[in-house]
């Protein structure tokens, strides 16, 4: 790690080298403001939960009482930053095959915002965590999704086409919204203050996914059973991102006040007691309920008489948690049959090699309903030169 940055300016120079290495043209950003943003007012002044509740929030890492707590903060910030840069590596190639001008703009804007979020996390590491932080900030630019060495498995998965992208932004980016929300009440004030601007930008990512899938349905080219298989693929991936059901790290993060529950402030106001043993499972439950509602909305655009789209159960196709590698159906029931029979079942409910081949032909048609760009979007220049 010969180019370990000693200043923020050094890190920015290394970031430019990362853009070149992954093939992201800076002109694709148009007039996007790639900058660090903090919302100090929204962050609050007092620790809101855990053993240190009521004390002033920590504004410097040396105010954090124990090294184990500082290490936990560094790990959380690092993972968040790693996912942001990984998403760009996964998605960059899609600009060349955007189905409409609006979609090219939307993908370029999402990638610009993901880079800004990565900047934000790197700025926290560089500014507040000394040599340890500088080392982790540089590692953010050295791992690569295309090499399969990003920290979370979902962010190493290939994203070959736009149907994957729409499902990814609908379901995986929605997990990001929940993670940012749970960090927004952190006792470490600079981290909490980073979340407000990031959440505002994240809402566009989710809107791109839901809008994209709605337009896919309206176009009527992609078979609905095929669409359901891609939903099954990315929902099960997103369920894993919440981590193991009973997590000791989530437990201690709450005790220390560094990561709260989803809607922590509302729950505190309502007097909702915390069960620190199942914090990940609680968050996953909130997420699951939200995507069930969102997919129900999508089903409202289906042709009359069509079977509704569904969200697979949390137990289905899991690689993490109590149901890791347990053969479960879309309904969450344990599959009754041999391993060979279960693998055949998975082939029927997840995207197949034949689906991928069929999509190549379907993509030659107007498979996404067009969406006009606004004058402001055109003037931004985002994605225009992709």
N, C-alpha and C positions, 0 to 999 in steps of 0.2 A: 504494500500500500504506500508506494513512494510519493503519491500526490495527495497525501492526507492534508486537508485544508486547515490552515491556521486562522483564517478570517472568513467572514461571510462572502467577501468578494472572491476569495479563492474557491469557495464552494460553487459560486455562480459560474465561474470559469469552467469548473469540472462538469457542471450541469450542461453547459453548452456542448462539451465533448460527448456527454451521454446522448444528447439529442442527435448529434451527427452519427454516433455509433448505431443507434436504433433506427436511423433514417427518418427522423421527424423534421420536416422543413419548417424553419421559423416563420416563413411567410404564410403558412397555413393559419397562423394565429390572428392575422389581420390586425385589428386595433385592440385586441384583448390585453388587459392590464395584468401582467404576470407580476404580482407583488404580494408582500406579506400583509395580512390584515388581522387586526385584533378588535374585538368588541368587548371592551373592559366593563362597560356598564352591565351588559347581560351576564357577565361572568359572576357577579356578586362579590361581596366582601368577606362573608363569613362562611366557614365550612358548614355544609348543609346536612351531612349524615355521617355515620360512623363514630368511632371513639373520640374523634377530635371535634365533633359538631359544636358550633358556637364560637370557636376560636377564629382568628383572622385567617383567611386563605393564604397559602404560601406563595410568595411572589418571586422567590429565588430558590434554587434547589437546595442550598445549604440550610434553608429554613425547614425543609422536610426532615422529620425527626430521626429517621433511621435509613441506613444505606439500603436495606432490603426494599424500602418503600421507593427510594430513588431508582433502584434497579427496575422495579415494577413499572414506574413511569417511563423510563427509557424504553423498556420493552414494548409498552403500549404505543408510544409515539413512533417507534421504529416500525412496528407491524403496520400501523396506519399509513405511514409514508410509503412503505414497501408496496402496499396494495395499489396506491395511486400511480406509481411509476409502472408497475406491472400492467395495469389496465391499458396504458398507452402502448406498451409493447405488444399486448394482445390485439389491439384494435387498429393500429396505425395503418396496416395494409388495406383496411376496408374503405378508405377514402377513394381509392381507385375504382371501386365497384358500386358506389352509392347509387341507389335506384332513382333518386331525384336530387335536384339541387338543394332542396331543403334538408334532406338527409345528410348530404355532404357537409352542409353548414352545421347541423346538429352534432354530428360525430366529431367534427373539428373543434367545436366549442366544448364538448364534453372532454376531449383530450387536453384542451388548453386548461380547463378548470381542474382536471386531475393533476396536471403538472403544477398548477398553483397550490393545490392541496399538498402535494409532495414538498414543494418549497416551504410551505407553512410548517410542516413537521420537521424538515431539515433545519429551519430557522430556530425552532424550539431546541433541537439537539445542539446546534452550534452555539446558541446564545446562553443556554442555561446549564449545560451538563459537561462542560470542560472537555478534557481529552476523551473521555468515554463517549460523549455526545458527538464530537468531531469524527471519531472513528465510525460510529453508527451512521452518521449523515453521509459519509463517503461510501459506505457499503450500500446505501440506498441506490447509488449510481453504478454499482459494480455487479449486483445480481441482475439476472435477465430472465424474463418469463420464457423467452424463446429457447433458453438453455435449461429450463425447468428448475431453476434454483431460487425462485422467489419463496418467501417464507410460508405462505398458505397455498395448499394444493390447487384450490379453485383458480388462483391467479397464475398458474402455469398451464392451464388448459387451453388448447388451441381454440380459436374463434374464426373458423374459415369463412363465414358468410354472414349476411345481414339478418337472417332469421335468428341465428344465434345471438347476434348483437341486440336485437329487440328484446329477446327473452332475458338476456344478461342484464340490460339496463332496467328491465321491469322487475327482476327478482334479485339478482346479486347486488346491484346498486342500492336496492331497498334495504338489504342487510346493512350496507354502509350507512344509510340514514339512521338506523337504530344504533349502530356503534357510536356514531357522532353524537347522537342524542344522549347516550349514557355517559359520554365524556363531558358533556356540556355543563355538568354540575360538579366537576372535579374540584378537589381541594387545592390542586395546583393551578393557580389563577391563570397563568399564561396559556395552559392547555384548555381550560374552560373558555377563555376569551377567544381562542382560535375557532371554536366550534360554530358560533353564530354565522359568520360569513360562509363557512363551508357548508352548513346546512342549507342556506339560501341557494347556493349553487347546486347542491345535490338535488334539489327539487326539480331542476331542469332535466337531470339525468333520468329520474323516474318518469317524468312526463314524456320524455323521448321514447321510453320503453312502452308505456301504456298507449300513447298515441300511435306508435309504430304498429303494435299488434292490432289496434282498432282498424288502422288503415289496411293491414293485411286481410282482415276479415271482410272489410268493405269491398276490396278488390275481387275477392272470390276465386283466386287462382290457386292458392295453397290449400290442399285438402285439409279439412278440419281434423281428421284423425292424425295426420302428420303434424299439424300444429300442436295437438295435444301431446304428442311424444316429445317435442322439443320443450314444452312447458314442464313435463315430467323430469326431463334431464336437468334443467337449470333450477327448478324448485328444490330438488333433493340436494343439489350442490349448495344452494343458499342455506338450507337447514343445517348443513354441517358447519357453516361459518360461525355459528353461535357457540361452538365448542362442546365439550363434554357436558352431560346433564348436571352432575354434581361436581363442580369445579372448586378446588381449594384456592386456586389463584383468584377466581371471581369472589370467593368468600373474603379473602384477605384484602382484596382491592376495595371492597365495600367497607370493611372494618376500618381501613386506613383512610377512607374518604376519597380515593383517587378515581373510582369509577362507580357510578350509581346505577339505579334501575332505569328502565324506560319510563318516562314521565315521572321522574323522581320527585320533582317539586309538587306536582298534583297529588302524588301518593302521600307525601308528607302532610300536605294540607288536609287531606281526607283521613289521615290517621291510619293508613294501610300499613299493617305490620310487615316487616321484611323477613323472609326466610332465606338466610344467607347460604343455605346448603344447595339451593336449586335456582340460583340467579340466572344462569345461562338458559335453563329450561323455561323459566318465566319469560325471559326476553324472546325466546323462540316462539312461545305461545302467543305473545302479542303480535309478532311478525306474521305467524301463520294466519291468525284471525284477519289481519289486514289484507294479506294477499288473497284470501278467500273472498273478501269483499270486492277487491279489485278485479278478480277473474269473473265474479258474478256480473260486474258492470260490463266487461267485455262480452259476456254471453248475451247481453241485451242487443248486440249488433249482429247476432247470428241470423241466418235466414229462418223464416218461419218453419217450425217443425224440426229444426236441427237439435241434436242432443247438446245440452249445455257443456261448456268447458269446465273442467274440474281441477282442483288442486290436490296433488297426492298427499297422503298422510305423512306426518313427521317421521314415522318409522320406515318409510320406503327408501330403499337404495342408500342407506346411510353408511358412511365410512368413519364416523366419529360418534361416540356416545354409547348408551346402553344397547342400542340396536345396530351397532357396528357389525357389518357382514352377516346380520341376521336376515334370512330369506323372508321378506315381507312383501305383501301385495300392495297395490296402490291404495287400498283401503286400510292398510296398517295391520292386517291379519298375518299371522305366520303362515307361510306357504306350505300346503300339504302336498308333498311330492318329493321326487329325487332332485339332486343338484342339477342334473342334466335337464330335467323338466323345468326347473326354476330358471335356468339360463335361457331356455326357449321362451319362457314367459317374459323375461326381461327384453328379449329381442322383439317381442310384440308390443311392448309399451314404451320403449326408448328408441331414439333415432337409430336407424339401421344404415348399413352401407348402401342399400338400395335407395333409402330416402335421400342420402347425399347425392347419389347419381341422378335421381329424379329431379332434385332441386336445380341441378345445372340447367335442365331444360325449362323448368318453370320460371327461373330467373330471367329467361330471355323474353318473357312476356311482361306486361304491366302488372306485376304481382303486388304492388303497393299503391293504394290510392294516392294521387298527387296531393301535395299540400303547398300552397303558394307561400313564398317568402315575403315577409314584411319589408317595407322600405328600410327600416332600421337594420334588419338582419343583412340586407344586401349591402348597405353602407358600411357595415362593420368590416367587411372584407374577410371574415372568418371562413376558412375553407375555400375561398374563391380561387386560389391558385393551386389547389390540390389536383 
